[in-house]
């Protein structure tokens, strides 16, 4: 079963909160920042990440972005996300919750990048 969040969808789970990570882009300085670094998802509570982007100056539309978990793997089934596919899905079954392990990922907006991280908690 799925529910709609605008035109995007996420898996509906018995617990399943969405951990929202907002990407903030400063067009004038070409800088990327985020509101949660690192993000934490709970494997036991069936949480997943939703990435969205906005311009720092509030102008619309928000920038197009890509997310890539290429540096040390992804805790999710996929390693690549965009504004068109912004939900991570659930943590892979074989990934253990470990608050000492961080998954670095790269956010790209145009030629600008940021390398934040995330983790899996019980």
C-alpha positions as CSV (number, residue, x, y, z in Angstrom):
1,X,0.0,0.0,0.0
2,X,1.3,3.5,-0.8
3,X,0.3,7.0,0.1
4,X,0.9,10.2,-1.8
5,X,3.1,13.1,-0.8
6,X,2.3,15.5,-3.6
7,X,3.2,13.7,-6.8
8,X,5.8,11.4,-5.1
9,X,4.9,8.2,-3.2
10,X,6.4,6.4,-0.2
11,X,5.9,2.9,1.2
12,X,3.3,2.9,3.9
13,X,4.4,0.8,6.8
14,X,2.9,-0.1,10.2
15,X,5.2,2.4,11.9
16,X,7.1,4.1,9.1
17,X,7.8,7.7,9.9
18,X,9.4,9.8,7.2
19,X,12.7,11.5,8.1
20,X,12.7,14.7,6.2
21,X,16.0,16.2,5.0
22,X,15.8,19.6,3.4
23,X,18.5,20.7,1.0
24,X,19.0,24.5,1.0
25,X,20.7,26.0,-2.0
26,X,22.2,29.5,-2.0
27,X,22.2,30.4,-5.7
28,X,24.2,33.6,-5.2
29,X,27.1,31.9,-3.4
30,X,26.5,28.5,-5.0
31,X,26.5,26.8,-1.6
32,X,24.6,23.7,-0.5
33,X,23.5,23.1,3.1
34,X,21.1,20.7,4.7
35,X,19.0,20.8,7.9
36,X,20.0,17.3,9.2
37,X,23.6,16.2,9.1
38,X,23.8,13.4,9.8
39,X,20.3,12.0,9.3
40,X,19.2,9.0,11.4
41,X,16.7,6.4,10.3
42,X,15.3,3.8,12.6
43,X,15.4,0.3,11.1
44,X,13.1,-1.1,13.8
45,X,10.5,1.6,13.3
46,X,10.6,1.2,9.5
47,X,11.7,4.8,8.8
48,X,12.8,6.2,5.5
49,X,14.3,9.4,4.3
50,X,12.6,12.0,2.1
51,X,15.0,14.6,0.5
52,X,13.6,17.9,-0.8
53,X,15.3,21.1,-2.0
54,X,14.5,24.7,-1.7
55,X,16.3,27.9,-2.6
56,X,17.7,29.9,0.3
57,X,16.0,33.1,-1.0
58,X,12.6,31.4,-1.1
59,X,12.2,31.6,-4.9
60,X,10.5,28.8,-6.7
61,X,10.9,26.2,-8.0
62,X,13.5,24.5,-5.8
63,X,16.7,23.3,-7.5
64,X,17.0,19.9,-9.2
65,X,19.3,17.7,-7.2
66,X,20.9,14.2,-7.1
67,X,21.9,12.1,-4.1
68,X,24.6,9.5,-4.5
69,X,25.7,6.9,-2.0
70,X,28.9,5.9,-3.8
71,X,31.6,6.5,-1.2
72,X,31.0,3.6,1.3
73,X,27.7,2.1,0.2
74,X,24.1,2.8,0.9
75,X,22.0,1.5,3.8
76,X,19.0,1.5,1.3
77,X,18.3,-0.8,-1.6
78,X,19.2,2.0,-4.0
79,X,22.2,4.3,-4.2
80,X,20.9,7.1,-6.3
81,X,18.0,9.5,-5.6
82,X,16.7,12.7,-7.2
83,X,13.9,15.2,-6.8
84,X,11.8,12.8,-9.0
85,X,12.7,9.8,-6.7
86,X,13.2,11.5,-3.3
87,X,12.2,8.6,-0.9
88,X,15.0,6.2,0.2
89,X,12.7,3.3,0.9
90,X,13.4,1.1,3.9
91,X,16.8,0.1,5.2
92,X,18.1,-3.1,3.6
93,X,17.5,-6.2,5.7
94,X,21.2,-7.1,6.0
95,X,22.2,-3.7,7.3
96,X,22.7,-3.7,11.0
97,X,21.7,-0.7,13.2
98,X,25.0,0.8,14.3
99,X,25.2,4.4,15.6
100,X,29.0,4.4,15.0
101,X,28.7,3.7,11.3
102,X,28.1,6.6,9.0
103,X,27.1,6.4,5.3
104,X,28.6,9.4,3.4
105,X,26.6,10.6,0.4
106,X,27.0,13.3,-2.2
107,X,24.4,16.0,-3.0
108,X,24.8,17.6,-6.4
109,X,23.1,20.7,-7.6
110,X,24.6,21.7,-11.0
111,X,28.4,21.7,-10.4
112,X,28.1,22.3,-6.7
113,X,28.4,19.4,-4.2
114,X,28.1,18.7,-0.5
115,X,29.1,15.4,1.3
116,X,27.0,14.9,4.4
117,X,26.2,11.6,6.1
118,X,23.6,9.5,7.6
119,X,23.1,6.5,9.8
120,X,20.9,3.6,11.0
121,X,19.7,3.3,14.5
122,X,17.7,0.4,16.1
